[in-house]
């Protein structure tokens, strides 16, 4: 019985540790990534237009 509680405590502690240490992106990083994606899309569209004109 004592080993059961010890094992459950150990598993709970490990689960809590790994769950709380996960890295999350900040709002600023998300905005920056979105702006980069829009910029890349605009460059691709400009290249497509340039190719169509040629």
N, C-alpha and C positions, 0 to 999 in steps of 0.2 A: 504494500500500500504506500509506503514511504517512497519507494522508487518511482511509482506511478506519478505521484505529485511532483517529484523532482524532475521527471522527464517532461511533464506538462509545463512546468515552470520554465524549463530550458527552451522548449519549443516556442513558447509564448514570447520569451525574451528575444530569441533570434528573429522571430517574425516581426516584432516591434522594431528591432534595430534596423533590419533591412528595409522595412517600409518607410521609416522616418528619414532615412539617408538618401532617398531618391532626389535627384536634382531636377528642379522644375525651371522652365524658362520664364523669364520675367516678361511683363507686358511690353517693355521697350524692345526686347529681343524679337518678340513676335511682330511688332510693328516694323522693325528694321528688315526682317525676313520678307514680310509682305511687300515692302517698298522695293526690295531687291528683285522679287519675283515680277512685279509690275514693270520695273525697268528692263528686265530681261525680255519680257513679252513685247514691250514696245520696240526694242532693238530687233527682235525677230520679225515683227510686223514690218518694220522699216526695210529690213533686208528683203522680205518677200515682195514688197512694193517695188523696190529697186530692181529686183530680178524680173518682175512682170513688165516693167517699163523697158528694160533692155531686150 
